[in-house]
Amino acid sequence: MVAIVLVCGMLVIWKQLSFMEEKDLGFKPESRVIVPLRTDEAKRNYETLKIAIGQINSVPAVSGMEVPPGTEIFGDMPLFLDGQSMDEAIINRINKVDTGYLELLGTKLIAGRTFKKTAESDSVGKLIINRTSANNFGVDPQSMIGRVVHI
């Protein structure tokens, strides 16, 4: 009986490890380095650090985010579409990202475009949502482009 339980447990663990190794994460984690900026001073000097790292020949791109991939996001924000009320708000986890972030990770968008540093309109108040958020709003991801979302 003990041997059967141990073999079953081993099979479950093997299946879980296989799943973790083969699961498509939605981004390319290879050759990525995450430098946590934990202090306020480090966060204030992010742009300087970004420029310095970007000048290294072997570094193809630099971008930043508030919460790295695979880390729990604690920034819950109720969002609702224009024409809805706060009572219809959907809780979303918000992660602030720098321009070039999705391109650096190799993440493909279903619809729309990523943030551009040269686009004045991208400087404030723009969102990129995932498929799950669009579905929670009850709309197709394609139809979310240009929609007003309230916080």
Summary of the structure (lengths in Angstrom):
residues: 151
radius of gyration: 20.0
end to end distance: 55.8
largest distance: 67.3
contacts: 282
relative contact order: 0.12
helix: 38%
strand: 9%
